[in-house]
């Protein structure tokens, strides 16, 4: 039996773009936002692949798609378990079926999706987990899927903020923001910049998740960062890197603080 879950429907969020076409004017504006992110037809990047791997492990499924809805296709930034890199939209509408995603003539046994949504409510795409065999997912896992989708959007905003920032990477004010960090906080900051989730950081450093989150809050307060993407951008600038190097590190997940 198929168990299809859309967090956007069950938890008072918007319908995923793969199932709900927009009015022509709104769709044109949505596409302009998508183009602004400069994500379409880019090569694989470590942060997105890690998100796909985490989603696969959480749901114990072989197929995960991070897809962005273009004018005539759903393009896959990550396509774990599938050789295809995109699927065409049906009849020019917003509809992209689960079976179309995996190339099957019949519906998969399990399908869950979460919307990749901007802060002002425009759907850029979808994060899907798919299995050909039937099984069920607990509600907390479905909520976690939406959290992972939000992290995908955080990565897009980080890329965009780096491109927008024309400040000097050697600005002493930027470096001064990190001068008061403790060695432990620097260790945590490196892993935050690399896109590691709190659980992984805690396991890596042998401390509790609560401790990680407490240090992270202190780091943000000391540096004046208002979000994780902003914190990552400041850390990269403080390391004395230019825009091209920042984008490279943001894509690879490399650590940069000594």
C-alpha positions as CSV (number, residue, x, y, z in Angstrom):
1,X,0.0,0.0,0.0
2,X,1.3,3.4,-1.0
3,X,2.0,5.8,1.9
4,X,2.4,9.2,0.5
5,X,3.1,12.1,2.9
6,X,3.3,15.8,2.1
7,X,4.4,17.8,5.2
8,X,3.1,20.8,3.4
9,X,-0.4,19.5,3.7
10,X,-0.3,17.7,7.1
11,X,1.5,20.4,9.0
12,X,-0.1,23.6,7.7
13,X,2.5,24.4,5.1
14,X,2.2,25.1,1.4
15,X,1.5,22.5,-1.3
16,X,4.8,21.3,-2.9
17,X,5.5,22.8,-6.4
18,X,5.4,19.4,-8.0
19,X,1.7,19.2,-7.3
20,X,0.3,22.7,-7.6
21,X,0.7,25.0,-10.6
22,X,0.8,28.8,-10.1
23,X,-0.9,31.6,-12.0
24,X,1.1,32.8,-15.0
25,X,2.3,36.0,-13.4
26,X,3.2,34.4,-10.1
27,X,5.0,31.6,-11.9
28,X,7.1,34.0,-13.9
29,X,8.1,35.8,-10.7
30,X,8.9,32.4,-9.0
31,X,11.1,31.5,-11.9
32,X,12.9,34.8,-11.7
33,X,13.7,34.0,-8.0
34,X,14.9,30.5,-9.0
35,X,17.2,32.0,-11.7
36,X,18.6,34.5,-9.1
37,X,19.8,31.5,-7.0
38,X,21.9,30.3,-9.9
39,X,21.4,26.7,-8.9
40,X,20.1,25.1,-12.1
41,X,22.5,22.8,-14.0
42,X,25.3,23.2,-11.4
43,X,27.5,20.2,-10.6
44,X,27.0,18.1,-7.4
45,X,27.9,19.9,-4.2
46,X,28.8,18.3,-0.8
47,X,26.2,20.1,1.4
48,X,23.3,18.9,-0.8
49,X,24.7,15.4,-1.0
50,X,25.0,15.2,2.8
51,X,21.4,16.3,3.1
52,X,20.3,13.6,0.7
53,X,22.3,11.0,2.6
54,X,20.8,12.1,5.9
55,X,17.3,11.9,4.4
56,X,18.0,8.4,3.0
57,X,19.2,7.2,6.4
58,X,16.3,8.7,8.4
59,X,13.7,7.1,6.2
60,X,15.7,4.0,5.2
61,X,14.9,4.5,1.6
62,X,17.1,4.0,-1.5
63,X,16.0,7.1,-3.5
64,X,16.3,10.8,-2.5
65,X,15.7,13.7,-4.8
66,X,16.5,17.4,-4.2
67,X,14.8,18.9,-7.2
68,X,14.2,22.5,-8.4
69,X,11.2,23.2,-10.5
70,X,12.1,25.0,-13.8
71,X,9.7,26.2,-16.4
72,X,9.5,22.8,-18.2
73,X,11.2,20.3,-15.9
74,X,12.1,19.3,-12.3
75,X,15.9,19.4,-12.3
76,X,17.7,17.2,-9.7
77,X,20.5,18.9,-7.8
78,X,20.9,15.6,-6.0
79,X,19.5,12.3,-7.2
80,X,20.6,9.6,-4.8
81,X,19.6,6.2,-6.1
82,X,18.7,7.4,-9.6
83,X,20.7,7.9,-12.8
84,X,18.4,10.6,-14.2
85,X,19.2,14.3,-13.6
86,X,15.7,15.7,-14.4
87,X,12.1,14.9,-15.4
88,X,9.8,16.8,-17.6
89,X,6.7,18.6,-16.3
90,X,3.5,17.1,-17.5
91,X,1.7,19.2,-20.2
92,X,3.5,22.4,-19.1
93,X,1.6,22.3,-15.7
94,X,3.3,22.0,-12.3
95,X,2.5,18.3,-12.0
96,X,5.4,15.9,-11.6
97,X,4.3,12.5,-10.4
98,X,6.4,10.2,-8.2
99,X,6.5,7.5,-10.8
100,X,7.7,10.0,-13.4
101,X,10.6,10.9,-11.0
102,X,11.8,7.3,-10.8
103,X,10.8,6.2,-14.3
104,X,8.3,3.6,-13.3
105,X,5.0,2.9,-14.9
106,X,3.4,2.2,-11.5
107,X,3.4,4.3,-8.3
108,X,6.2,3.6,-5.8
109,X,5.4,1.9,-2.6
110,X,6.4,4.9,-0.5
111,X,6.7,8.6,-1.3
112,X,7.2,11.6,1.0
113,X,8.0,15.1,0.0
114,X,8.8,18.5,1.6
115,X,8.7,21.9,-0.1
116,X,11.8,24.0,-0.8
117,X,10.2,27.3,0.1
118,X,11.6,30.8,0.3
119,X,10.9,33.0,3.3
120,X,8.3,34.9,1.3
121,X,6.4,31.8,0.3
122,X,7.6,30.9,-3.1
123,X,8.2,27.2,-3.8
124,X,11.5,26.5,-5.5
125,X,11.3,22.7,-5.6
126,X,11.0,19.7,-3.5
127,X,12.9,17.2,-1.3
128,X,11.6,13.7,-1.9
129,X,12.3,10.3,-0.3
130,X,11.0,7.4,-2.3
131,X,11.0,3.6,-2.0
132,X,9.6,0.9,-4.3
133,X,8.5,-1.1,-1.4
134,X,5.6,0.0,1.0
135,X,6.3,1.1,4.5
136,X,5.2,3.9,6.8
137,X,6.9,6.9,8.4
138,X,6.4,8.4,11.9
139,X,5.2,12.0,12.0
140,X,8.4,13.2,13.6
141,X,10.4,11.8,10.6
142,X,8.1,13.7,8.3
143,X,8.7,16.9,10.3
144,X,12.5,16.2,10.0
145,X,12.1,16.0,6.3
146,X,10.7,19.5,6.2
147,X,13.6,20.6,8.4
148,X,16.1,19.1,5.9
149,X,14.3,21.0,3.1
150,X,14.7,24.2,5.1
151,X,18.4,23.5,5.4
152,X,18.6,23.2,1.6
153,X,17.1,26.7,1.4
154,X,19.7,27.9,3.9
155,X,22.4,26.6,1.6
156,X,20.9,28.6,-1.3
157,X,20.7,31.7,0.8
158,X,24.3,31.2,1.9
159,X,25.5,31.0,-1.8
160,X,23.4,34.1,-2.6
161,X,24.7,36.1,0.4
162,X,28.3,35.4,-0.6
163,X,27.7,36.6,-4.1
164,X,26.1,39.8,-2.8
165,X,28.8,40.6,-0.3
166,X,31.4,43.0,-1.7
167,X,33.0,43.8,1.6
168,X,36.8,43.4,1.9
169,X,37.6,39.9,3.2
170,X,40.4,41.4,5.3
171,X,38.1,43.9,7.1
172,X,39.5,44.0,10.6
173,X,36.0,44.5,12.0
174,X,35.0,41.1,10.6
175,X,38.1,39.4,12.1
176,X,37.5,41.1,15.5
177,X,34.1,39.5,15.8
178,X,35.7,36.1,16.1
179,X,38.6,37.1,18.4
180,X,36.8,36.3,21.6
181,X,35.8,32.7,20.7
182,X,37.1,29.9,22.8
183,X,39.0,27.0,21.2
184,X,35.9,24.8,21.7
185,X,33.7,27.4,20.0
186,X,36.2,27.6,17.1
187,X,35.9,23.8,16.7
188,X,32.2,24.0,16.6
189,X,32.2,27.0,14.3
190,X,34.3,25.1,11.7
191,X,31.8,22.3,11.7
192,X,28.8,24.7,11.4
193,X,30.4,26.4,8.4
194,X,30.9,23.0,6.9
195,X,27.2,22.3,7.2
196,X,27.4,19.6,9.9
197,X,24.2,19.1,11.9
198,X,24.3,19.4,15.7
199,X,24.1,15.7,16.3
200,X,27.1,15.0,14.1
201,X,29.1,17.8,15.8
202,X,28.3,16.4,19.2
203,X,29.4,12.9,18.3
204,X,32.6,14.2,16.6
205,X,33.6,16.3,19.6
206,X,32.4,13.9,22.3
207,X,29.9,16.4,23.8
208,X,26.1,16.6,24.1
209,X,23.9,18.2,21.5
210,X,22.7,20.7,24.1
211,X,26.3,21.8,24.6
212,X,26.8,22.2,20.9
213,X,23.7,24.3,20.6
214,X,24.6,26.4,23.7
215,X,28.0,27.2,22.2
216,X,26.5,27.9,18.8
217,X,24.1,30.5,20.4
218,X,27.1,32.1,22.2
219,X,29.0,32.2,18.9
220,X,26.1,33.9,17.1
221,X,25.8,36.4,20.0
222,X,29.5,37.3,20.0
223,X,29.7,37.7,16.2
224,X,26.4,39.4,15.7
225,X,25.2,36.8,13.2
226,X,21.4,36.6,13.0
227,X,21.3,33.2,11.2
228,X,23.4,30.2,10.4
229,X,24.0,31.3,6.8
230,X,25.0,34.8,8.0
231,X,27.4,33.2,10.6
232,X,29.0,31.0,7.9
233,X,29.4,34.0,5.6
234,X,31.1,36.1,8.3
235,X,33.4,33.2,9.3
236,X,34.5,32.8,5.7
237,X,35.1,36.5,5.2
238,X,37.0,36.6,8.5
239,X,39.3,34.0,7.2
240,X,40.5,36.4,4.5
241,X,39.0,34.7,1.5
242,X,37.7,36.3,-1.7
243,X,34.3,35.7,-3.3
244,X,35.3,32.8,-5.5
245,X,37.1,31.0,-2.7
246,X,34.1,31.5,-0.5
247,X,31.8,29.9,-3.0
248,X,34.2,27.0,-3.4
249,X,34.4,26.4,0.3
250,X,30.6,26.7,0.7
251,X,30.2,24.1,-2.0
252,X,32.8,21.6,-0.6
253,X,32.1,22.0,3.0
254,X,35.8,22.5,3.8
255,X,36.8,23.9,7.2
256,X,38.7,27.2,7.2
257,X,39.4,28.3,10.8
258,X,42.6,27.6,12.5
